[in-house]
Amino acid sequence: TIHHATQIDPESYLGLRMRGLPFSAGVEDIHHFFYSFKYVQGTVKIGQNSMGKKTGEACILFEREEEAKRAYRERNGHNMGHRYIELFLLSYGEYVQFESMQGEIMNTVGLNQFINKDNRARCVKLQGLPYNIGEDDIVQFFKDFNVPRADVVIEKGKGKKTGNALVILSSKSDALRAKNELHLKYLGKRY
C-alpha cells in the first residue's frame, strides 16, 4: 500500500480510470480484470454519485507507471461480463480527486460505453443533432426499424447534450439499411 502520498509525484501516471463497468461490479471484479498486473492492494475506488448510486466508473493504482501503461495497452476495450470497458491513464493527482469528480461524471453519457463487440456492427451514430431532440424523436426518425427507446442513447457532456446519439438496431443489415436510407434526412431542422 502507498503510505507516503506526499512523496509521490502527482503528475505520475500510476493509475487507470475505468468506464462502462456493470453496476454490479465490485472490488474483486476489478482485481480479477487486472489479475496479471501489479496493482496496489486497497486502491480500488468505485465511483458513486451524490445519491450513493454507482456511476459505472472506477479507478485503481499500479506499482509503477510502466505497469499502468502496460495494463492500459493490454486491457483497454476488453469486456467485463457483457460490458465494454474503456480505460484512461490517470495521474496520481487525478486518483486522489476521483471521488470529487463523480458529480461531473454522473452528468456525462459517453456513447462508447454502450458499444461492445456483440453490438458494434448494429450501431448507428448520429452527429449534428439539434439540442432539443430527445429519445422519442429519434425513435420516430427510425420508425421503419422498430427501435425501442432503450436502444437510443443521447450523448451528454457535463449534463449538456453534445449533438451526438447512438442507435442500436436489431441486426447488421438493419444498421446498413438505416445508414443508407436515413443519411442526410432531416431530423428536426438539421440533417
Secondary structure, 3 states (H helix, E strand, C coil): CCCCHHHCCCCCCCEEEEECCCCCCCHHHHHHHCCCCCECCCCCEEEECCCCCEEEEEEEEECCHHHHHHHHHHHCCCEECCEECEEEEECHHHHHCHHHHHHHHHCCECHHHHCCCCCHHHEEEECCCCCCCCHHHHHHHCHHHCCCHHHEEEEEECCEEEEEEEEECCCHHHHHHHHHHHCCCCECCEC
